[in-house]
Structures are given as structure tokens and as C-alpha cells.
Amino acid sequence: MDLQGRLQKHQEAGLYRQRRLLSSPQTPEQCVDGQSLIGFCSNDYLGLANHPKVIEAMVTAAQRYGVGAGASHLVNGHHETHHDLETALAEFLGYPSVLLFSTGYMANTGTLNALLDRKSLVVQDRLNHASLLDGGLSSGATFKRFNHGDYSHLDQQLSGDSPQKWAVTDGIFSMDGDQADLRRMANVCAKHNAGLMVDDAHGIGVCGPNGRGTVAQQGLGVTEVPVLVGTLGKACGTFGAFVAGSEQLTDALVQFARPYIYTTALPPAVAAASLTALQLLAQADEARAHLQQLQSRLRQELTAMGYHLWDSVSPIQPVMIGDAAQAMAYSDALLKRGLLVTAIRPPTVPKHTARLRVTLSASHTNQQLDQLLQAFCDLRHLDRSYHGA
Ligand SMILES: *Cc1c(COP(=O)(O)O)cnc(C)c1O
């Protein structure tokens, strides 16, 4: 295996990625590679990752139960903190049952592999998160994609006579910030007798009544969306993930989802912190309103400056630049002004749609947003090659 050659090619193609070193909490004011910056790329949408009550819950639980879970759920790592969190999540979402996973990546790959077999058909939105695509591809099922948000294409792709069909989508898309029309998807699925699985990693905590996410926002529940995945590492501010569905679904996942079975359970202290975070999240209407106000301001003012924004309804606000090198130039220029905004380039997004992905959090102040807007205003002269989708 020629690693050196591969790395060199990767570098030459402009795809080489490097990690920045963070030495502060996940707050808007960050210390990155020794530099003080205002970050606009965290998924900590409600500022719970550094919330004193969440920290206290974690410390208290660690003092009581120790640090590690010590074993997988099926051996003897299934702790009452896990059980309490599952119960609280089910109640919060209005779903019959919830099963915790260690990560969203594992929840998605584990669930898809447990649900699907060689005779199944799985149809996914092209822009779904990598973990959904990987789960579908590795399941052995017939794997099809539909064009982003194109539900007549979904309808076509679901036709045929597989004994078991599933449609799969993100609730809010992680690179574009737009929302799936779950109601339309559910109707298409009903027509084909297909199941619907939704990954609402970016929706839970952010949208819907009490932050219950995209499914609740669109007035749906377990009948229309029998498999709902959420993560705890984003708006919840902690770590881990879960699958919500029927008792039968979570029972089947305990039996058949290999990433559930063959991994150490989350530390009980992390589950305890998540439970506290969930309680705060459910009551965070004020934070959600502030976030909404920051979003509208950003959209309005950048559009007035002549920037092209994506049709996003979430704290993920892509500013379309077009050319990949130009997106990098923008990102570098923002960094020089003490603002951390990542450039997202192909192949993560389609060609000629390189963008700056601004992510807002309820913990940003209007003054911090002012600084970002002023910088974008100063950089207006930089060339942009994006001419619309
Ligand atoms: C972040 C994310 C995941 C992965 O969740 P982790 O807990 O970080 O592994 C899955 N799906 C979507 C849509 C995500 O944004």
C-alpha cells in the first residue's frame, strides 16, 4: 500500500485536510491554534456543551458512577442513567421507545444494516449524511438515490416489487441547512408501502414545538416516520445518539444492530449530562427565538450586500461562493479578522458550489454577528463565481 503516493495525490488535488487544535470550550469565543477567534462552525446550537448545569450533572454522575461504562449494553454496561435517558427521550419525542447508540454514525449504519437485507430496496436523498449512505451501501440491499428534495423522483425510484422498501432522508441537511418535506415523503412512502427513516441530527433542539425537531414541526409522528434518528452531540451539547420507534423496532435493534451490540456503552456520566441537557433543551424557547433572530439578520444583511444565500431554514447558513479556491480565500481572509468560518468544497458538495458554511448558535451575541457582517462587507470586492443553482 503506497500511502506516501496516495497522500501526495490527495494533496495535489487540493483535498488534503488538516485539523485545527482547539484549547477552549465549544463557545463562540474560541482559542484555535493559539489564536483567539469567534467561531461560526460549531453544532452546539443552544450553547449546552459548556452549560454549568450540564457540566455539574456530568461531574456529579462521574463521582457517583465513575467514568467508564466498562462493558457493552448486553454484557453489563447497561446503566440506569442510560435507561432514564431513553425513557426521557421517548417521552419528549412522543415515540413509544428509544434506544441509545454511542454515535450517530453507528445509529445510522447499525439501523440500516439491521432493517435491510439483500431483497430490500433503499432509496436515499443524494445529499444525505455520509453515515446514512454508508449504511445503505453496506447493507447489501438494492441502493438507489433520488435528486435532492425531488419527491417525484423518489416516487419513481420506489416503484418495483421489492418485498421491503425504505426511503431515507436527513430532516435538516447538514451542508445546505434546508429541510426535507417529510409530509410529502410520507405520502409517497404510503403509496409504495415503504417505510420512512429520518435522521434529524440538526433539527432536534432547533426546530419544532419545544425543540422536538422536524418530524414534530411538520405535525408527524411514529405512524408516518417509524424510524427517527437523533444525535446528542449537536444541539444537546453532549455525545451519543439514539433511534426512536416502536418497541418492536428497538427490540430488533438490540438483537440485530451490530454497532449496538459490539461496542462499549456510553459513559453513564455522559448519559446523565445528556438528560440534564435534554431538560434544558425542551425549555429553550428563548434561545431558539434568539437563534431565529440571528438567522434572519444574517440572511437579510448578507443578501443586501449581494451575497447569494442558500434556501436554508436552519442555523446552518451556506454563503455560496462557487469556486473552491475562492471559498478558501474568503475563509482565510475571515480568519485574519479573527472569524472562524469553514469553506466547504467539492467533493463534499457538488462542483461549482463551494461555499462558506456559517453556523450560528444561540450563544452568539448580536455584536459577534456584527463583526461577521462587517467582515463580509469588507470582503465584497473578492470575486465570486457562483451563478445560482
Ligand atoms: C453529525 C451527524 C451524524 C453523526 O452523528 P455523530 O454522533 O457525530 O456520529 C449523523 N447524521 C447527521 C445528519 C449528522 O449531521
The ligand as a Tripos MOL2 file, in Angstrom:
@<TRIPOS>MOLECULE
LIG
   15    15     1     0     0
SMALL
NO_CHARGES

@<TRIPOS>ATOM
      1 C1        -23.3910   14.6540   12.8570 C.3       1 LIG1
      2 C2        -24.3300   13.8090   12.0830 C.ar      1 LIG1
      3 C3        -24.3480   12.4150   12.2450 C.ar      1 LIG1
      4 C4        -23.3120   11.6930   13.0640 C.3       1 LIG1
      5 O1        -23.5470   11.8090   14.4070 O.3       1 LIG1
      6 P1        -22.3520   11.5240   15.4200 P.3       1 LIG1
      7 O2        -22.9950   11.3120   16.7220 O.co2     1 LIG1
      8 O3        -21.4760   12.7220   15.3680 O.co2     1 LIG1
      9 O4        -21.6470   10.2950   14.9130 O.co2     1 LIG1
     10 C5        -25.3260   11.7070   11.5930 C.ar      1 LIG1
     11 N1        -26.2150   12.3150   10.7910 N.ar      1 LIG1
     12 C6        -26.1930   13.6440   10.5770 C.ar      1 LIG1
     13 C7        -27.2070   14.2590    9.6590 C.3       1 LIG1
     14 C8        -25.2490   14.4250   11.2130 C.ar      1 LIG1
     15 O5        -25.2120   15.7330   10.9920 O.3       1 LIG1
@<TRIPOS>BOND
     1     1     2 1
     2     2     3 ar
     3     2    14 ar
     4     3     4 1
     5     3    10 ar
     6     4     5 1
     7     5     6 1
     8     6     7 2
     9     6     8 1
    10     6     9 1
    11    10    11 ar
    12    11    12 ar
    13    12    13 1
    14    12    14 ar
    15    14    15 1
@<TRIPOS>SUBSTRUCTURE
     1 LIG1         1 GROUP 0 **** ****
